[in-house]
Amino acid sequence: MKLSIYRYEPETSAKPRMVDYEIELQGERMLLDVLERLKALDPSVSYRRSCREGVCGSDAMNINGRNGLACLTNIRTLKEPVVLRPLPGFPVIRDLVVDMTRFYRQYYAVRPHVIAHAPPPERERLQSPEQREAIDGLYECILCACCSSSCPSYWWNPERFLGPAALLQAARFIADSRDDDTDRRLEELDDAYKLFRCRVIMNCADVCPKGLNPAAAIEGLRTQIVRRSF
């Protein structure tokens, strides 16, 4: 298999470059398996990975021009040479490793936890089946950043637009019946850039490895904010 990988080694080179590799496959099925083989041959190649099961989201990268997880990408679906680049719109630390600091700062900005004003019950806060279903399609996000790094609005306004991933998390807690801070959450999002900079081009939904639709969640948030103004 032929690979073309974005290489950036700040301690040895001021400019990034594309480096070509050719790996003889030995039964590998997923792209991450091929990268592990390459890593054994060239330990200098850098990328993130952890669970190998599409749960941790750490091996997100741009694969032949499309964001995805290496561990979930079947190599038989890829055209050669397979071109691997870091996630677009993020500062590159080294090779395929990007700096997620801003991404996590925006995630924490939406206060991604249940805020309950009532005293805690003796046991857990209960939900009906219908209340639990309200967060389906929202809670499954693994914070891989595939969506935010494929969003032009996020590329253009990375410090002001929260991005699809953070806004999906905001929608998740606003929809949660156990949360008591809905009004304050919506007030914090009512901003021309934080939320309304989304242009609903659907790149986020197209690349989400979990099949989620951040654009729909964002539209739901905007609808709630508009309704509150009447």
N, C-alpha and C positions, 0 to 999 in steps of 0.2 A: 504494500500500500504506500502510495506517495502522499507525503504531508508537506505543507508549507506553513511554517509556524512563525508568528511574530516574536522576535527576540529583542529584549531590551535588558542590558546588563549595565546599570548605571556606574558601576565601579570600573568598567573597562571601555565603555563606549558612550559617547554623548548622544548618539542617534540610534533609534531603533532600526531593525532590518528584518527582512523575511529570510528565513533559512529553510532550505529544502532537505527533506529526509525521505528515505525509502526503507520501509520495514517489511520483512517477510512475515506474513501472518502465520500463526500456528494455532488456529482454531478460535481466535478472539472473535467476540460478537459485538462488543460495545466499544465505543471510541475511547472510553477511559482505560479499557484493557490495553489498547494499542499505546496509549500514552504511558502507561506503566511499563510496557516493554521498552519504549523509547527512553524512559527515565533510567532504566537499568543500563542502557547503552551510553547515554549521555546525561549524567547526573546534574548537569548545569541547567537543564530544561526545568522551568518552574511553573507550577500550576497548583491550585488548591483542590483537595479532595478529602473526603472523610468516609461517609457511610456506604457509598457505592450503590445505594438503593433509591435515589431520587427523593430522599427525605431531608437531608441537611442543606441542600442547595449550594454547597460550597464550590462545586466544579462547573459553575456557570461560565460560559464563554461564547464567543461569536464563532459559529461553525458554518463555513461556506456562506457567510453573509447573513446568517440567521442566529439569534441568540437561543441557547439551549443548554441542557445539562449533558456533559460528556458521558455520564454513567447511564443515561437513558437513550442515547443516540446509537442506533444500530448501524454499524459500519456498512452494511449492505445497502443502505438507503443513500449513501453519500457518493457524490461524483468526485473523482480524483483529478488533480491533487486536492486533498482536503485542506482547505485554508482555515487556519485557526488564529484568531485574534482575540485580544482582551475585550471585555464588555465595553461598548462605545460610551463615550461621555463621562467615563470615570478616569481619574488620574492613575497612571500605570506605575506600580512599584517595581515590578520585574516580570518580563515575559508576559504570561497570561494572568498574572496576579495584579488585581486592582485595589486601590485604596477605597474601602467601604465606609470611611469615617463619616462623610457627609450623609450617606444613605442611612446609616444607623441614627445619626442625629435627628434626621427628619422622622424616622420611625418613632423615636422616643418623644418627639414633639407632639404627637397625637395622643400621648398618654395611653399606651397600649395595655391597659389593665382595667378591670372592673372597678368603678368608683361607686361605692354604696354609702349613702349617708345614714342609713338606719344602723342600729347596733347589730353586730353579727349574730346570726341565730345559733342555737346550740349545735345544730348540724349544718349541712350545706344549704345554700340558697337554691331552692327548687325551681324548676321550670316545667311547664306543660310540654307535651310533645310538639305542639304548634309553636311555642316560644323557642324551643330548641331548634326547630327547622328554620327559623328566621335567620340564623347565622350560617346555614349551609351555603357553601360557595364563597364564604368570607374567611372563616377560621382556618381553612386548609393551607393558606399561604405559608411558604417555607423561606421567604425572604432571600431568594436567590438573586434578585435584582434584574432578572431577564426582562421584566416588563418596563421598569423605569429606564433601563439603559437602551431600550428600543424606542423611547418616546421623544420625538423632536421637541416638544414643549419642555421636557426635562433637560435636553441638551442645551436649549437656548436660555433657560432660566433656572439653572441648577440650585441657586441659592434661595430662590423665592417660591418656585413651584414645588410642592411637597412630593409630587410624583405618584404614579399609580400604586406602588406597593404601600406607601404610608397611608394613602387615602383609602385603600382597601381595608387596612387595619382600623382606620377611623370609623369606617362604615360598620365594621364588625362589632365594635363596642357600642356604637349608637343603636344598633339593632338588637343588642343583648338586653333582655328584659331584666336582668339583674343589675344593670347599670343605672344610676340615678343622676347622671351628669349630662344628659342629652342636650339641654339648652346651652350650657356653657361650651360643650364640644362644637355645636353648630355655630355659635358666635365666634369661636376661634377660627373656624374654617371660612367664615364669610369674608373673603378677601379676593381681590381681583387676580392675585397671583397664586396664593396657596392652593386654591381649589379651581377657580374659574378659568385658569390658564389652559386647562384640558380642552383639546379640540376634537376629541372623540374620533380619532382616526383608527382606533382599534388595534394598533400594533401590540399593545399590552396583552390583549386577549389572544391575539394570534400566536404569541410566543410563550405564553404561560405553560410550563411543563405540568402543572396540576389541572389544567383545563378551566381555570378561573377567568372571570370577566371583570377586571378592575374598572373598565370604562362604564359598565352598567352600574357598578357600585357608586362611581363618581356622579353619574346622572341622578341616582337616587338621593345622594347628598344634596345636590344642587336643587332638586325638586323640593326637598324638605326645607331648605333655606328660603326659597322663593315663597313657599306657602306660609312660612312664619311671618312674612312681611305684610300679609293682608289681615 
